[in-house]
Amino acid sequence: VQLQASGGGFVQAGGSLRLSCAASGTIASINAAGWYRQAPGNQRELVAAITSGGSTNYADSVKGRFTISRDNAKNTVYLQMNSLKPEDTAVYYCNITVVAGLYEFPYWGQGTQVTVSS
């Protein structure tokens, strides 16, 4: 199983980016998923999470600006980021719990850089 994250880049403050994280391999389905970020010198923090049923949870710093969603048919999770701020600059990582047969296990994507200029 592999997770491929994409969609990061360089954007000016106030702009938008959409991150994608696709799971591939021997997969029956995906379960809970989340997006995390880590800025230099900081610990990795949870940005947004979504359950298998579609319930969502957000860090206070991104509420109202970021939206997490999922496409179960494509085994893909998205993070729509609007009204970006310089403090959103970080490497963003996806984490998806993959169901394969009788087992489920969390996997991490490789990280995608988001840089927001002021």
Secondary structure, 3 states (H helix, E strand, C coil): CEEEEECCEEEECCCCEEEEEEEECCCCEEEEEEEEEECCCCCCEEEEEECCCCCEEECHHHCCCEEEEEEHHHCEEEEEECCCCHHHCEEEEEEEEEEECCEEEEEECCCEEEEEEC
